[in-house]
């Protein structure tokens, strides 16, 4: 897996997830909204007119599928599928 598709942190387990259709390995069991945006886009434009929407399925934790709000964290497991969309509200 290429370095740009990894979030590195020393842990015992690597999780294989899919972000926007791309297989991605992460070394944490939980990722924040912003970390998922960074994984989804090489250079995510940010600003007051940019809105990101994150949906997920097959996640770990109590809620295996749904939508992640800004400021929340997603509990991962192998096979978690994440879709991040960017909308320009201009």
N, C-alpha and C positions, 0 to 999 in steps of 0.2 A: 504494500500500500504506500502511496506517495506521501511524503512528509506534509504537504499542504492539506491532506485529508485526515490528519491525525490531531488529536488533542492529547498532549503528553502529560502524564502525571504518574509518579511511581505508585503502582497498585499491583495486586497479585493477579488480576483478571483483565483480559482484553475482551471487549464486547464488539461483536460484528453487527453493525447496524446499516441501514440504507437511508441516505439523505438525498432527496430529490432524484431518486433512481440510481444513485452511485453508492456502491458498497464502501463503507468507511469503518475503520477500526478505531476505537477509543479506549483509553485505559482508565476510564472512570465509570461508575455505575449511575451517574447522574450528570446532566448537562443543563445549563441555564438557557433561557430564551435567546440571549445574545450569542452564546457559544454555538447554538444550532444555526442561527443566521450566518455566522462566520463560516461554518462548515458548508452551508448551502451555496454560498456565493463567494467567488474569489476576492472580489472587492465590493462588498455591499455598500451601496450609496445610502447614506443616512441623512435625515433632515426632517423638518417639520411636515413636509408634504409626502414623506415616504412612510408607508404602513406595511408591516410584515404580518403575515398570518401563518401560523404553524398548526398543522394537524398531525396526528400520530395514531398509530395502531400497533398492537402487539407489544406494548410497553410493559415494564415491570410496575410494581406498586399496586395500589388499590384500583386505579382507573386504567385499564389496558388500552383504551382508545378515546380520542376526543380532540379538543383544541387547547393549545397552550397559550396563555396570556402573557404579555410582557411582564417581566419580573418573576415569573414562575420558573420552576425547575422540572425537568422530566426525568423520571426514574427509568433506567434502561434495562434491557435484557438482550441476549443474543436474538437477532431477528427483528428488533424494533424497526418500524418503518416510519420515517418522518418526511413530510412534505412542507416546504417553506415557499410561500409566494410573496412577491413584492408588488405593491400597488403604489402608483404615483397619483396622489389626489389633487393634481393641479387642474 
